[in-house]
Structures are given as structure tokens and as C-alpha cells.
């Protein structure tokens, strides 16, 4: 029968191996996780321009529907450049916070459901998870990217609040 010391040593080795298997940024907050991913450069720039970095680095938890750089490229020409201007900071913040839900919502929590969820911006997004996952008219192309203060779901389109 193994000794208590060997049991603890085995448990310690297993814990180290489990931590080593995690991506390097798994313990990072939402902003740092997006930066490390390398496909959210536009989103990160917009979050900075809107003054939302500290919020998304906060305790959370948050669920972020994160448009990729390709998703931002689908906006009409000039739209992004216009939104990034200092005088449009409030509008940009409204668009970005429409992509954020308070709380942590994993794909398994909504699988097979159709629902509406209140965003940090105030309006609700329509979520259809009956065949894949759609958020308004954006498709979730990668779900459940874990961060220390929430979860990211990658979407293929920038979604707009109903008031815009």
C-alpha cells in the first residue's frame, strides 16, 4: 500500500501536469486573453479607444461575444475609423458593451435553447442555440474560450444595438 507521502507526491505531480497542459493565457483576464489570441487586434484597439480596458480586466464574470479582425473588416468602409474617433467614444462603448453579458454563460448552458439575454449596454441580444449558436445575426465560430474573469465566444460579425 502506498504511503501518504507518495500519494501526496503523485497528487502534486498530477496538479503540475494539469496546469502545464493549460494554454499560457488561460489564467489571463478577458483583455489579455484576446491580445494573446492574435485575432482580436481590432477589438482590443476599440476596447482601448472606448475606455473599457479596466472594466474588462475587472472581476466580472463577463461573457463576451468577440468579433474577430475579419468580422470588423465586414463593416462598411469608413465605419470603424469613424467609431474610433474620440468624439464617438460613447457610441463605440455602446456597441462594444452590447457584445458583453454580465455573468459567465458557457455553450452548454444554452445548448438547444432560444432566448434573449440582457447585455451590459442595456438592450437584449437574441441567442439561438438550436443549430449551432447565433447571437443576433452573428454566428459563434468558437465557443468557450476561458479567461480568469469570464468567457469569450468568438463571432463572425459585429452586432449592433437595436438603437443604432
C-alpha positions in Angstrom: 0.0 0.0 0.0 1.5 3.4 -1.0 2.5 5.7 1.8 0.8 9.0 2.4 3.9 10.9 1.2 3.9 9.0 -2.2 0.2 9.7 -2.5 0.7 13.5 -1.9 3.7 13.5 -4.3 1.6 11.8 -7.0 -1.2 14.3 -6.5 1.3 17.2 -6.7 2.8 15.9 -9.9 -0.7 15.4 -11.4 -1.6 19.0 -10.4 1.6 20.4 -12.0 0.9 18.4 -15.2 -2.7 19.6 -15.3 -1.6 23.3 -15.0 1.1 22.8 -17.6 -1.5 21.5 -20.1 -3.5 24.7 -19.9 -2.8 27.4 -22.6 -0.3 30.0 -21.3 -3.1 32.7 -21.2 -5.8 30.6 -19.6 -5.4 32.4 -16.3 -5.4 35.8 -18.1 -8.4 38.1 -18.0 -10.6 38.7 -21.0 -8.5 41.6 -22.4 -5.2 39.7 -22.1 -6.7 36.5 -23.5 -7.9 38.5 -26.5 -4.5 40.0 -27.0 -2.8 36.6 -26.8 -5.2 35.1 -29.3 -3.9 37.3 -32.0 -7.1 37.6 -34.0 -8.8 40.4 -32.0 -6.4 43.3 -32.7 -9.3 45.5 -33.9 -11.5 44.6 -30.9 -8.6 45.3 -28.5 -8.0 48.7 -30.2 -11.7 49.5 -30.0 -11.8 48.5 -26.3 -8.9 50.8 -25.6 -10.5 53.7 -27.6 -13.8 53.3 -25.7 -12.1 53.3 -22.3 -13.3 49.8 -21.4 -10.0 48.1 -20.7 -10.2 48.4 -16.9 -13.8 47.2 -17.0 -13.0 44.1 -18.9 -10.0 43.4 -16.8 -12.2 43.7 -13.7 -13.6 41.0 -11.5 -16.5 40.0 -13.7 -17.5 37.5 -14.6 -18.4 38.5 -18.1 -19.4 36.7 -21.3 -18.0 38.4 -24.3 -19.1 37.8 -27.9 -15.9 38.8 -29.5 -15.8 39.8 -33.2 -12.6 38.8 -35.0 -10.5 41.2 -37.1 -12.2 39.6 -40.1 -15.6 40.5 -38.6 -14.7 44.1 -38.2 -13.4 44.2 -41.8 -17.0 43.4 -42.9 -18.3 46.7 -41.6 -19.0 49.3 -44.3 -15.9 51.3 -45.4 -15.0 54.1 -43.0 -17.3 52.8 -40.2 -14.5 51.6 -37.9 -12.3 54.6 -38.5 -15.3 56.9 -37.7 -16.1 54.9 -34.5 -12.5 55.1 -33.3 -12.6 58.9 -33.3 -12.6 60.4 -29.8 -15.8 62.2 -30.4 -17.5 58.9 -31.0 -16.3 57.2 -27.8 -19.8 56.9 -26.3 -21.2 55.3 -29.4 -18.3 52.9 -29.6 -18.7 52.0 -25.9 -22.4 51.3 -26.5 -21.6 49.0 -29.4 -18.9 47.1 -27.5 -20.9 46.7 -24.3 -23.7 45.3 -26.5 -21.3 42.4 -27.0 -21.0 41.7 -23.3 -23.3 39.9 -20.9 -23.0 40.1 -17.1 -22.1 36.7 -15.8 -20.5 33.7 -17.3 -22.6 31.8 -19.9 -20.9 28.7 -21.4 -22.2 27.0 -24.5 -23.5 24.0 -22.5 -25.7 26.4 -20.5 -27.7 27.5 -23.6 -27.4 24.4 -25.9 -30.7 23.7 -27.7 -32.4 26.9 -26.5 -33.7 30.2 -28.0 -33.5 33.1 -25.6 -32.9 36.8 -25.1 -30.2 38.0 -22.8 -29.7 41.5 -21.4 -26.3 43.0 -22.3 -24.2 45.4 -20.3 -25.3 48.1 -22.9 -28.9 47.6 -21.7 -30.6 46.1 -24.7 -31.0 42.3 -25.2 -29.4 40.1 -27.7 -31.3 37.2 -29.3 -29.5 33.9 -28.9 -30.5 30.9 -30.9 -28.5 27.7 -29.9 -30.8 25.2 -31.6 -28.4 24.5 -34.5 -25.0 26.0 -33.8 -25.2 29.3 -32.0 -26.3 32.6 -33.4 -26.2 35.9 -31.5 -28.5 38.3 -33.3 -27.2 37.7 -36.8 -23.6 36.7 -35.9 -22.5 33.1 -35.8 -20.4 31.8 -32.9 -17.4 30.2 -34.7 -15.6 29.3 -31.5 -17.2 28.9 -28.1 -15.9 28.7 -24.5 -12.6 30.5 -24.6 -12.0 30.6 -20.9 -10.5 33.7 -19.1 -9.9 34.3 -15.4 -12.8 36.7 -15.3 -15.3 35.2 -17.7 -15.6 33.5 -21.1 -15.3 34.6 -24.7 -17.3 33.3 -27.6 -15.8 34.2 -31.0 -18.3 35.6 -33.5 -18.0 36.3 -37.2 -19.8 39.7 -37.3 -20.0 42.9 -35.3 -23.5 43.1 -33.8 -25.2 46.4 -33.3 -27.6 47.5 -30.6 -31.2 47.9 -31.8 -31.0 51.7 -31.3 -28.2 52.0 -33.9 
